[in-house]
Amino acid sequence: MPLKKSHASWIVLNTVDSTNNYAMAMVHEGLAQHGTVVFTHHQTKGKGQRGKEWKTVAGENLSFSIVVQPHFLTAAKAFQLLAVTAVSVHTQLLPLVGDELKIKWPNDLYWRDRKTGGILIENIFRGAHWQWSVIGIGINVNQTAFEELQNPVSVKQITGKQTDVQELARAIYSQLMNDLLLLEQQGFDAFYAGYNQQLYKRNETVRLKKGNRNFETEIQSVNKRGQLVTGKDAAQCFAFGEVEWIL
């Protein structure tokens, strides 16, 4: 089934616990459509990977969620949506912060060795059929003092300039919706190449943690299943959640 044209609404909230929670509730209540956006000025319990919270100062950062219906993909191709989202966000941030911005596997944006933003996608499947996705995007934009985030950096800290948060949200939204149409029409190859071209620490030796074991390995690429490929001969592949970075 092809993507529907978006006639989506933008919902702007002063405060919410999580834009992903709000958007997912809309999906379950039958109130969402392809392209619906939930934007907030203040997210009190933003979601990160591994159950972590994404904490930000009210009014200074970008926290929003986009509802999509990627019917043309199957559950086995879930990485494609994440990769396209990461490439879309990277495309819009690159002119602001420069080419030291990279995509850190699986779902973060890093400038040098500091986190600029993150992506969290929550999906609803029925068997192999992909019904809905809620794409949560958080970017450190104008905040310049951080207390609880690890190794953060904002657009303003990099550039010295204030950025219009809602304008950036609309630019990322437009980029992503256009890129999803390209994914449907032209396939994954160009986005896959772009993701790996901008991969954080590619061809560098890094430290990872698996269980209680810390080890060094060289980052090679991410394969089309979304696994991190490491080692001199691309000998090891790691799935989401299997390893943690030690930075």
N, C-alpha and C positions, 0 to 999 in steps of 0.2 A: 504494500500500500504506500503510495507516495506521500511525502510530507504535505500537509495542508498549508495553504497560505495563512500567515498569521494576521489575525485581527485582534491582537492581544491587548489586554488592559495592563497598565502600569499601576500597581498599588504601592503607595508611598506611606510608610508608617513612621511615626516619630520614634517609637520604642517597641521592640518585640524580643522575645527570648531568642528565637532563631528564625531567620527567613526561610530556611529549609523546612522547619516544622510547620510554619504558617502555610507555605506553598503545598506541602504534602497533605495538610488538612483540607485545603481547597480541592485537591485531586480527589480525595476520598469522599468529599461531599458533592462532587460533580460540578464544582464551580470553576474549575480551571480549564484552560484550553491550550493548544500548542502555542507557545510564545508568551504566555502569562508571566509577568515579572512582579516579584515582591522585593521592594527596596526599603531599607530602613536607615534612619539617621543614627540609631543607637541599637546595637544588638547586645543583649545582656548575657546570653548563653550560646554564643556562636559555636558551631560544631567544627571539630577538626578530626583528623584520622586517629584511630585507636582510642576513641572516646575522649580525646583532649578537647578543651575549650579554646575558642579563638576570642581573646579579650581585646577590646579596643576602646578608645575614648570617643564619647558621643560627638557626632557631627564631623569628625576629622578623617574618617576612613570609609572605604567602600565595602558595604555588606549587602549583597543582593542574591536572589535566586531566580532562575529561569526554568519554567516548566516546558518540557518538550515531549513529543511523541515520536520517537525514532522507529516507526513501524518497519522501515526498510531494513533494519538491522535485526540480527538474532542475538539471543543472550550470549552466545559464544563469542560475539564480536564486541563485548562491552568496552574493551580497551579503546576501540575506535572513537567512541564518544568522548572519553577522557582525553585522548591524544588531540582530537580536533579542538576541544575546549582549551587545552593548554596552549596550542599553537595560536588560537584566536586571541587569547589574552596576551600572549607574548607579542603578537603583531601590533596590538594597540599600545602596549607599554614601551616597546622598543624605541619609538621616536622620542619618548619622554626621558628615558633613563640611559639609553645607549646600549652598545652591543655587548656589554658585560652581563647583561641579563640572560639567564639561562633557565631551562626547564629541568627541575630536579625531580627525578623519578620517585614516586609516580605522579605527583600531583601538586608540586609547589613551584613557585617562581622565585629564583634566587639571583641577587645582584652581588657579585663577588661571592663571599661565603655567608651572606646574610639574607634572611627570608623577607621577600617583598610581598608575597601573596600566596594564597592556597586555593585549591579547588576540592570540593566534596560533592560527589554525585551519588544520589540515592535513587534506586530503580525499583520499578514494579514489573514483575514478569508473570505471565501465565504460561507455565511450561516453558517452551523455547520462545514464545511470543512476547515481544517487548512492548508493554503497554505505555508506561510513563517513565520519565526521568525528571528529577529535580536537581538542577545544577546550581550548587552554591559556590559563589565566588567572593573571596575576601581579599582586599588589597590595602596595604598600609599606604595611605595617601598623604595626609597633611600632619599626622601626629609626629612629634619629634622627641618625645620622652616616653620610654617603655619600661614597665616594671616587671611583668611576668612572662612576656614572650621571650623565647630563646633566640639570640642572634637576629633581632629584627632590624629592618631598615625601611624607611618610607620614601616615597617619591620626592617629598620635600627635602628630606635629608640628603638625597642624591643630587637634586637639581638646585636647591635653594629657593624654589618657587612654589607658590600655592597652586593647587590644581582644583578645578571645579569637579566635585565628586560625582554629581548626577550626570554631568556631561561625559565624564569618563565611562560611567555605567552605560549610557546610551551608545557610546562608540563601541564598547565591548559587545553589547547586545547585538548591534547591527552586524558586526564582524562575525559573531558566532552564528547568527541565523543564516547569513549568506554562506558561511563555510559549511553548514549542515546541508544546504541545498547542493553545494559542490560535491560534498561527500556522497550524497545520493546519486548525483548525475555522473560523476567522474571517478568515483571510487576512492580508496584510502591511500594509494601509493604516494601521492604528493604530500599529504599531511604526515604520513609515516616518515618520509624522508626529512620533512621539516622538523618533526619532533626530535629525531636523532641528530640532526644537524645542530640543534640548539641544546643538546643534552648536557646537563651539568656534570663536570669532571670527566667527560669522555676522553678516553686514552690516558687517563691519569690513575695513579694508585691511590686508593682510599681505604679507610678502615670501616668495616661493617660488623654488626653484631647479630649472631643467630643463636637464640637461646642464651646459654651462659658463655658462649665462645665468641671472642673477638678475633678478627683476622683481617689481613690486608689482601686486596685484590685489585686488579685493573679493570676499570669500567670500559666495556666495549660498545654496547648498544642496548636498546630495548627491542625485543622481538615482537612480532605482530600479535602475539598472545598477551603482550603486556608484561612479560617477564624481563627482569634485568639480567643481561648477559655479561659475564665477567670472566677474567682470566686470560692469560696469554693466548691460549688457543680457543677462546670462547667456551671454556670447558664447563662453566657453571651457569645455571639459570635459576633465578629466584622469583617467586611469585609475590604479589602484593601481601604485605604483612609478614613475610617470612624472615626478612632481615630489617635491621634498623641501621641508619647512618650514625657514625661516630664522628662528630665534627669538632 
